[in-house]
Amino acid sequence: MKVAEPTIERLVQYHRLLETLREEGHRVVSSQQIGEMLGFKASQVRKDLSYFGEIGKRGVGYHVGRLCDHIVEILSSPRVWRIALAGVGNMGAALLSNTAFRSSKMRFEALFDADPEKIGREISGVYCWNYTEMPTVMAEKKIEVLILAVPARAAQSCVDLAISSGMLRGVLAFTQGTLVVPGDILVVRVDILAELEKLLFFLKQPEAVLE
């Protein structure tokens, strides 16, 4: 099944909201309420959720717990993904300390950096290697996902080293610039500056519709 990226992004937001509602003791929620809390149209919420099967009742709404579990099934991976982080500067350290990155779906297996003060140490419980060791370490640990938090000038060389491990399948890049990778490797860029520009655009033009 091919699913559009914006749909998956909304599913992640639905899941986070439903987890909160469940913790607060809510049992039922409507598409209208979900839409109002997340800034989406109710029709968009219904469309997204019906895409994966009818799980709500017209006029009744969605059972919070069942809907939350249903979305977890859609999003969950059949195994734990092994992840490497390249760049343990301010951004990398913030990502590493975020508990959201330590779950049943994913696990940090290795860190890579060029700073001698970080190489050879454990940072937040994860060992840091010299970035030049990336091919060997990623191959030995069967690491398939790389998070890039390095300066733009170093991004391509880091990705090239990861590719040479023969294990890389996906890259999450917190860096500017284009990355050249083989067609079977998925790259997702998180451009914080672009998102800020988008926010400022909508603040400047409040009549614009944000969906």
C-alpha positions as CSV (number, residue, x, y, z in Angstrom):
1,M,0.0,0.0,0.0
2,K,1.4,3.4,-1.0
3,V,0.6,6.1,1.6
4,A,1.4,9.8,1.1
5,E,4.0,11.3,3.4
6,P,1.5,14.0,4.8
7,T,-0.9,11.2,5.8
8,I,1.8,9.4,7.8
9,E,2.8,12.7,9.4
10,R,-0.8,13.2,10.5
11,L,-1.1,9.6,11.8
12,V,1.9,10.3,14.0
13,Q,0.1,13.4,15.4
14,Y,-3.1,11.4,15.9
15,H,-1.2,8.8,17.9
16,R,0.4,11.3,20.2
17,L,-2.9,13.0,20.8
18,L,-4.7,9.8,21.5
19,E,-2.0,8.6,23.9
20,T,-2.5,11.9,25.9
21,L,-6.3,11.5,25.8
22,R,-6.0,7.9,27.0
23,E,-3.7,9.0,29.9
24,E,-6.3,11.7,30.8
25,G,-9.1,9.1,31.0
26,H,-11.0,10.0,27.8
27,R,-12.9,7.1,26.3
28,V,-14.4,8.5,23.1
29,V,-13.4,11.3,20.7
30,S,-14.9,12.6,17.5
31,S,-13.2,13.5,14.3
32,Q,-14.3,17.1,14.9
33,Q,-12.6,17.1,18.3
34,I,-9.4,15.6,16.9
35,G,-9.4,18.1,14.1
36,E,-9.9,21.1,16.4
37,M,-7.1,20.0,18.8
38,L,-4.6,19.4,15.9
39,G,-5.7,22.1,13.5
40,F,-7.1,19.8,10.8
41,K,-10.4,19.7,9.1
42,A,-12.7,17.0,10.5
43,S,-13.2,15.7,7.0
44,Q,-9.4,15.2,6.7
45,V,-9.3,13.3,9.9
46,R,-12.1,10.9,8.8
47,K,-10.4,10.5,5.4
48,D,-7.1,9.6,6.9
49,L,-8.5,7.1,9.4
50,S,-10.9,5.4,7.0
51,Y,-8.0,4.9,4.6
52,F,-6.9,2.0,6.9
53,G,-10.4,0.6,7.5
54,E,-13.6,1.8,9.1
55,I,-12.9,2.0,12.9
56,G,-15.3,4.6,14.1
57,K,-19.1,4.8,14.3
58,R,-21.1,7.7,12.7
59,G,-22.6,9.9,15.4
60,V,-20.7,8.1,18.1
61,G,-17.0,8.8,17.4
62,Y,-13.9,6.8,18.0
63,H,-13.0,4.7,21.0
64,V,-9.8,6.4,22.2
65,G,-8.0,3.2,23.3
66,R,-8.9,1.1,20.3
67,L,-8.1,3.9,17.8
68,C,-4.8,4.5,19.5
69,D,-3.9,0.8,19.3
70,H,-5.0,0.6,15.7
71,I,-2.7,3.5,14.7
72,V,0.1,1.8,16.6
73,E,-0.4,-1.3,14.5
74,I,-0.2,0.8,11.3
75,L,2.9,2.7,12.4
76,S,4.8,-0.1,14.2
77,S,7.7,-1.9,12.8
78,P,8.0,-5.7,12.9
79,R,11.5,-5.3,14.5
80,V,13.8,-2.9,16.2
81,W,15.7,-0.5,13.9
82,R,19.3,0.0,14.7
83,I,20.3,3.6,14.3
84,A,23.6,5.5,14.1
85,L,24.0,9.2,14.8
86,A,26.7,11.2,12.9
87,G,27.5,14.4,14.6
88,V,27.3,14.8,18.4
89,G,27.3,18.6,18.6
90,N,24.4,20.6,20.1
91,M,21.8,19.2,17.7
92,G,23.1,15.6,17.9
93,A,23.3,15.7,21.7
94,A,19.7,17.0,21.9
95,L,18.5,14.2,19.7
96,L,20.4,11.6,21.7
97,S,19.0,12.8,25.0
98,N,15.4,12.8,23.6
99,T,13.6,9.7,25.1
100,A,11.4,9.5,22.0
101,F,14.4,8.1,20.1
102,R,14.6,5.2,22.6
103,S,11.6,3.0,22.1
104,S,10.5,-0.5,21.1
105,K,10.9,0.6,17.5
106,M,14.5,2.0,17.5
107,R,17.8,1.9,19.3
108,F,20.9,3.9,19.0
109,E,23.8,1.5,18.3
110,A,26.7,3.9,17.5
111,L,27.8,7.5,17.4
112,F,30.3,9.0,15.0
113,D,32.1,12.3,15.3
114,A,35.4,14.0,14.4
115,D,36.0,15.6,17.8
116,P,38.9,13.8,19.6
117,E,37.3,14.7,23.0
118,K,34.2,12.7,22.0
119,I,35.8,9.7,20.2
120,G,36.3,6.7,22.4
121,R,33.7,7.8,25.0
122,E,30.2,6.8,25.8
123,I,27.7,9.6,25.4
124,S,24.3,9.0,26.9
125,G,25.2,5.4,27.1
126,V,26.2,5.0,23.4
127,Y,29.9,4.6,22.3
128,C,31.3,7.2,19.9
129,W,33.7,6.2,17.1
130,N,35.7,8.3,14.7
131,Y,33.5,9.0,11.7
132,T,36.1,7.2,9.4
133,E,35.1,3.9,11.1
134,M,31.5,4.2,10.0
135,P,31.7,1.5,7.2
136,T,33.2,-1.1,9.5
137,V,31.0,-0.3,12.6
138,M,27.8,-0.1,10.7
139,A,28.5,-3.4,8.9
140,E,29.4,-5.2,12.1
141,K,26.4,-3.8,14.0
142,K,24.0,-4.2,11.0
143,I,22.9,-0.5,11.3
144,E,20.5,0.4,8.6
145,V,19.4,4.0,9.6
146,L,21.7,7.0,9.9
147,I,20.7,10.3,11.5
148,L,22.8,13.2,10.1
149,A,23.5,16.1,12.4
150,V,26.7,17.3,10.9
151,P,27.6,20.6,9.1
152,A,26.4,20.7,5.5
153,R,30.0,20.5,4.2
154,A,30.5,17.1,5.9
155,A,27.1,15.6,5.1
156,Q,27.8,14.0,1.8
157,S,31.1,12.4,2.9
158,C,29.4,10.9,6.0
159,V,26.6,9.5,3.8
160,D,29.2,8.0,1.4
161,L,30.9,6.3,4.3
162,A,27.6,4.9,5.5
163,I,26.7,3.7,2.1
164,S,30.0,1.8,1.8
165,S,29.0,-0.3,4.8
166,G,26.6,-2.1,2.6
167,M,23.9,-1.8,5.3
168,L,22.4,1.7,4.9
169,R,18.7,1.8,4.0
170,G,17.6,5.3,5.2
171,V,18.9,8.7,6.3
172,L,17.2,11.3,8.5
173,A,19.1,14.5,7.7
174,F,19.1,17.5,10.0
175,T,21.4,19.4,7.6
176,Q,21.0,21.7,4.6
177,G,22.0,20.8,1.1
178,T,21.3,18.0,-1.4
179,L,22.5,14.5,-0.7
180,V,23.3,12.1,-3.5
181,V,22.4,8.5,-2.7
182,P,21.5,5.3,-4.7
183,G,17.8,4.9,-5.6
184,D,17.2,2.2,-3.0
185,I,18.2,4.5,-0.1
186,L,15.5,6.7,1.4
187,V,16.4,10.2,2.5
188,V,14.2,12.4,4.7
189,R,15.3,15.9,5.4
190,V,14.3,17.9,8.5
191,D,14.8,21.5,7.5
192,I,14.1,23.5,10.7
193,L,14.8,26.9,8.9
194,A,12.3,26.0,6.2
195,E,9.7,25.1,8.7
196,L,10.3,28.4,10.5
197,E,10.0,30.3,7.2
198,K,6.6,28.6,6.6
199,L,5.4,29.5,10.1
200,L,6.4,33.2,9.5
201,F,4.5,33.1,6.2
202,F,1.3,32.0,7.8
203,L,1.7,34.5,10.6
204,K,2.1,37.2,8.0
205,Q,-1.0,36.1,6.1
206,P,-3.5,34.8,8.7
207,E,-6.1,34.4,5.9
208,A,-4.0,31.6,4.4
209,V,-5.3,28.1,5.2
210,L,-2.8,25.8,6.9
211,E,-3.5,22.1,6.4
